[in-house]
Amino acid sequence: MKRLFVFLLLLNFITTLTVGYTIYTTNTKRKPYVIEIESPTKGDDEKFKENMYKALGMIMSGQSQLAANQGRLSTDILRVHHFVEPHTDEFYENCPECQSERQEILEEEKDNMAFNSEAE
């Protein structure tokens, strides 16, 4: 088993050297790329500025959408605790479900108090 690992490591090393040498020799034989840069005309510069403003507007729009989605996600994560952890005495402050349940409890208590005071 140990000989097999040594053999595979040597094979990997030899293959890496061979491929590296082949790539090195083929790249040195090629002609270097010559890149020609044209100076921009006045119309191209205006087009570039217009495209940049559009791109920046799209980025800012995307950022505001991400912020809105994050707020929605935070609220929805708070709602998950209703399925995971039933209410005992704890109500989460920013959870809409907790607030509606608290409001219902307060209204029931108010109705009970009004009913009890009328009975007396």
C-alpha positions in Angstrom: 0.0 0.0 0.0 2.8 2.3 0.9 4.6 1.6 -2.4 1.4 2.5 -4.3 1.2 5.9 -2.6 4.8 6.6 -3.4 4.3 5.5 -7.0 1.3 7.8 -7.4 3.0 10.8 -5.8 6.0 10.3 -8.1 3.7 9.9 -11.1 1.9 13.1 -10.2 5.2 15.0 -9.8 6.5 13.8 -13.1 3.2 14.7 -14.9 3.3 18.2 -13.3 6.8 18.8 -14.5 6.0 17.5 -18.0 2.9 19.6 -18.4 4.6 22.7 -17.0 7.6 22.3 -19.3 5.3 21.8 -22.3 3.3 24.9 -21.5 6.4 27.0 -20.9 8.0 26.0 -24.2 4.9 26.6 -26.3 4.3 30.0 -24.8 7.9 31.2 -25.5 7.5 30.3 -29.2 4.5 32.5 -29.7 4.7 36.1 -30.8 3.9 38.6 -28.1 0.6 40.4 -28.4 0.6 44.0 -29.5 -2.2 46.0 -28.1 -3.0 49.2 -29.9 -5.0 51.8 -27.9 -7.0 54.4 -29.9 -7.5 57.7 -28.4 -11.2 58.3 -27.6 -13.2 60.8 -29.6 -15.4 63.3 -28.0 -18.6 61.3 -28.7 -17.1 58.2 -27.2 -16.2 60.1 -24.0 -19.8 61.3 -23.7 -21.1 57.8 -24.3 -18.8 56.4 -21.6 -20.0 59.0 -19.1 -23.7 58.2 -19.9 -23.1 54.5 -19.5 -21.3 55.1 -16.2 -24.2 57.1 -14.8 -26.6 54.4 -15.9 -24.5 51.7 -14.3 -24.1 53.7 -11.0 -27.9 54.2 -11.0 -28.5 50.5 -11.4 -26.0 49.7 -8.6 -27.7 52.2 -6.3 -31.1 50.8 -7.2 -29.9 47.3 -6.4 -28.5 48.4 -3.1 -31.8 49.9 -2.0 -33.6 46.7 -3.1 -31.1 44.6 -1.0 -31.8 46.8 2.0 -35.6 46.4 1.6 -35.2 42.6 1.2 -33.0 42.4 4.3 -35.6 44.2 6.4 -38.3 41.8 5.1 -36.1 38.8 5.8 -35.4 40.0 9.4 -39.1 40.3 10.0 -39.9 36.9 8.5 -37.1 35.2 10.6 -38.8 36.6 13.7 -42.0 35.0 12.7 -40.3 31.5 12.6 -40.1 31.4 16.4 -43.9 30.9 16.6 -43.4 27.5 15.0 -40.2 26.6 16.9 -40.9 28.0 20.3 -44.5 28.5 21.5 -45.2 31.6 23.6 -44.8 31.4 27.3 -44.5 34.9 28.9 -42.1 36.3 26.3 -43.2 38.5 23.4 -40.6 39.7 20.9 -40.7 43.5 20.4 -40.3 43.7 16.7 -42.3 40.6 15.7 -45.6 41.4 14.1 -47.1 38.1 15.2 -46.2 38.8 18.8 -47.6 42.3 18.7 -50.9 41.1 17.2 -51.2 38.3 19.8 -50.4 40.8 22.6 -53.1 43.1 21.2 -55.6 40.3 21.2 -54.8 39.3 24.8 -55.1 42.9 25.9 -58.5 43.3 24.2 -59.8 40.0 25.7 -58.7 41.2 29.2 -60.3 44.6 28.6 -63.6 42.8 27.5 -63.4 40.5 30.6 -62.9 43.5 32.9 -65.8 45.4 31.3 -68.0 42.2 31.6 -67.0 41.7 35.2 -67.7 45.4 36.1 -71.1 45.2 34.5 -72.0 42.0 36.4 -71.3 43.7 39.8 
